[in-house]
Amino acid sequence: MQLSLLSALDAAMPPPEPRPFLGHSVRARTPMAEVQSPPTSAQIAYLKKLTRITAVRQLSRYVARKIGKAETWDDAAAMIRSVGGAAFPGRDDAFWMDFARKTCVETKDGIVFDYDPAIAQVAAAPTDQVLPTLWDQFACLKPIPTALIRGALSDLLSPAIVERMQAIKPDLIYAQVPQVGHAPTLEEPEAWAAIAALIQVTSAGAV
């Protein structure tokens, strides 16, 4: 009875509106998962990283460093710098304080990284284990405006993966941010330009 009612309500409802997506780091998988629903479920996909992590050791290193807590925000900024210094070389104290404020949260136990620790489950996989790829899912984005933003210093998203993505989707909007690793903050001019180009394409009614 409940299923019949739900089916009737679904039939009476108008088709869902196109939904934009902003996928950051591993959350770039979300648009690829959604696009396998009816075509209207995803119209914009912005991808920063394909999660076939061939560099499992790099991911392990990236996640393992996101452990610890700080007593003060100055300590939190120093902690963030120790984690991300290689990805953002030459940044000043104000940058790291701003970064800490955006990526940490104050708890009763101290200031800690505000991220999903479940990412560590991927990092904990044996390095000789063959991980599933997302190339089939990425191919579903062919008709959908998509942008890819990569940090030039990234050891997670390789140039070879970018080339393969471009081969699958020749109209892929691509930007590389210099002097940045994983992952760009999206405040960089190159990132803004890619996002603006994506908005322009979608606003023009290309989908």
Helices and strands as residue ranges (DSSP letters): H 2-12, G 25-28, H 29-34, G 39-41, E 45-47, H 56-64, E 69-70, H 73-84, H 93-103, E 104-107, E 110-113, H 119-123, H 135-139, E 146-151, H 159-168, E 173-177, H 189-203
